Amino acid sequence: MGLRGRPGPEGPSRDVLEFLSNPANYPVSIRFGRHRLSSNEKLMLASMFHS
């Protein structure tokens, strides 16, 4: 399981279905989102819209 894009304490190879089948893991909070833009990506976007 990952936490904010990083592997969790049990490592990245843990099976999702195995995790969800265990009642001790509930409640589960699942969040989806975009990663933060780097400085270079911000500059490229700003230059594309500036004209």
C-alpha positions as CSV (number, residue, x, y, z in Angstrom):
1,M,0.0,0.0,0.0
2,G,1.2,3.4,-0.7
3,L,0.9,6.6,1.3
4,R,1.0,9.7,-0.7
5,G,2.8,8.0,-3.5
6,R,5.3,6.3,-1.2
7,P,5.4,2.6,-0.2
8,G,3.8,1.9,3.2
9,P,5.5,0.2,6.1
10,E,4.6,-3.2,4.8
11,G,6.2,-2.5,1.4
12,P,4.8,-2.0,-2.0
13,S,4.0,-5.7,-2.7
14,R,1.0,-6.0,-0.4
15,D,-2.2,-7.3,-2.2
16,V,-5.1,-4.8,-2.1
17,L,-7.8,-7.5,-2.0
18,E,-6.0,-9.1,1.0
19,F,-5.9,-5.8,2.8
20,L,-9.6,-5.1,2.2
21,S,-10.6,-8.6,3.3
22,N,-9.3,-8.0,6.8
23,P,-11.9,-6.2,9.0
24,A,-9.1,-4.8,11.2
25,N,-8.1,-2.5,8.4
26,Y,-11.5,-0.6,8.4
27,P,-12.4,2.2,8.1
28,V,-10.4,2.8,4.9
29,S,-9.7,6.2,3.6
30,I,-8.9,6.3,-0.2
31,R,-7.9,9.5,-1.8
32,F,-7.0,10.2,-5.4
33,G,-5.2,13.3,-6.5
34,R,-2.6,14.7,-8.8
35,H,1.0,15.0,-7.8
36,R,2.4,18.5,-7.2
37,L,3.9,20.3,-10.1
38,S,7.7,20.9,-10.1
39,S,9.0,24.4,-10.5
40,N,10.0,23.7,-14.1
41,E,6.5,22.4,-14.9
42,K,5.0,25.5,-13.4
43,L,7.2,27.7,-15.5
44,M,6.4,25.8,-18.7
45,L,2.6,26.2,-18.0
46,A,2.9,29.9,-17.2
47,S,4.9,30.5,-20.4
48,M,2.3,28.6,-22.5
49,F,-0.6,30.8,-21.2
50,H,1.3,34.1,-21.3
51,S,0.8,35.7,-24.7
